[in-house]
């Protein structure tokens, strides 16, 4: 079961891009210097399927991180090209989270 995160905790937001150059806003919050929450915005208007998928993906990653799932295990579920580039924004998010760890 997840425990409540503190109401006030460090957050960091920045812009990332997928392989097509589409910009996304990635926001993360930390607890004890470890990423515990993830939000991804961009790629579509609120209420569109892509927007909703990104919202759900952020929630799933957040719950997994809060329950102790290692980032490496989550990243291993993403798809990457043979040269190591992320195939989708999912891999790009994991690459950015890895840089913050």
ZIRAHU-V947886 format. One record per pair of residues at least 6 apart in sequence whose ideal C-beta (glycine too) atoms are under 6 Angstrom apart, sorted by the first residue. I is the first residue (numbers start at 1). GAP is how many residues later the second one is. Records with the same first field share a line. If there is no record, write none. Layout:
# ZIRAHU-V947886
I=GAP, GAP
This chain:
# ZIRAHU-V947886
2=64
5=26, 31
9=20, 21, 22
10=20
11=18
12=16
13=14
15=8, 10
16=8, 10, 76, 80
17=6
18=71, 74
22=21
23=19
24=16, 18, 19, 65
25=16, 17
26=14, 70
27=12
28=7, 10
29=8
35=62, 65
36=29, 30
37=25
38=20, 23, 24
39=19
40=14, 18
43=7
44=6, 7
64=10
71=26, 30
75=19
78=12, 13, 16
79=8
80=6, 11
81=6
86=6
